[in-house]
Amino acid sequence: MLDGRRLRLLSDLDRLGTIAAVAAVHAYTPSAVSQQLAVLEREAGVALLRRSGRRVEFTAAGRVLVRHAATVLIALEEATAAVAAVRSEPAGPIRIGAHPTAVRTVLPTALVSLGRDHPGLDLSVSELDPVTVPGALRDRRLDVGLLHDYDVVPAVTDPSLESVPLLHEAVYLAVAADAPVTTLADAHDTAWILASPGTLCHDVAVRVCRGAGFTPRARHHVDDFAAVLALVRAGQGVALVPELAVIAPETGVRLIAAPTRRRTRIGYRRGAAEMPAVAAVVTALHASARMFAAGRPWLSCSP
């Protein structure tokens, strides 16, 4: 009988590429991972891996098992959710990952309602860049995570995850009130405040600008939108900001519509939708988003 925990290690090896990376995710030593994969080979009765220099490669049988492992792991997630659903009340630890603007706006109300309506839940929140959320969900460091993408940088489908829409929001070019900029094209020779390279926000800004025919000239790299708006107000450059970053009128800053929108989704592992704790978080986030969007017609809130 093949062991589900060892199948997960094999699946993670396919995704991460090295035994050392798998070990880091699971807080094992590399030798412990190797030993568990060797046991899996004995369970399967066939070689699954072969050495290639300092790396390991999958055999044909290993590739077959990796494909089936994805189905097995989803089925295990569904079975766990079904058993948990028998309980009348969501309980236990639930780990939520969210981007900073959601942590400041939509998430607090959801946490309050969850604590009131489901006191058996042990809630934990981590502020993460959306780029890292899918990996944290797959590695089981999160149970629910807020994902987002943009028209200009659509999300890559991940077969191991599911998601439901939460919010669509406008994106603006933020400029100092007295800046001689009225359109995105006017900002072609202006200093820019960009997010850190490698983040989704950085990629979006670069793509939006290239779509307008220029590459942005970065003066500053800042990830916190409150700090970004302060620098814009001080005349240090222009920046792209999503609607959730501007929850109150900004004195000294003008907002110009940008040709993209940000879409936020609630993500979780495939098969976990019926887990009572996950379902409770999804319900609370939708309710909070509707409350937050009330009176803000520029926000499109999913049911």
Secondary structure, DSSP 8 states (H G I E B T S, - for coil): ---HHHHHHHHHHHHH-SHHHHHHHHT--HHHHHHHHHHHHHHHTS--EEEETTEEEE-HHHHHHHHHHHHHHHHHHHHHHHHHHTSSS--EEEEEEE-HHHHHTTHHHHHHHHHHH-TTEEEEEEE--GGGHHHHHHTTS-SEEEEEEETTB-----TTEEEEEEEEEEEEEEEETT-S--SGGGGGGSEEEE--TTSHHHHHHHHHHHHTT---EEEEE---HHHHHHHHHTTS-BEEEEGGG--S--TTEEEEEEEEEEEEEEEEETT-TT-HHHHHHHHHHHHHHHHHHTT-TTSEE--
